[in-house]
């Protein structure tokens, strides 16, 4: 799982004692490199389509698993994380 440089820097600052809250997803402009198209505002989060559980700016996303795979392990991990 690669959450992106912005989120990674936020986690590093939390480890060093900074507040937990305060992460803000960054926006960037994607240059289409074509004179007939305008730049589009987009997120800088991880958009790796092969990641089953990517961090996307301000949330984690679940992606469907293949027909030969089971979603039991990722769900067990999520339940373990949320357990208090």
Helices and strands as residue ranges (DSSP letters): H 5-15, E 27-30, E 40-43, H 72-82
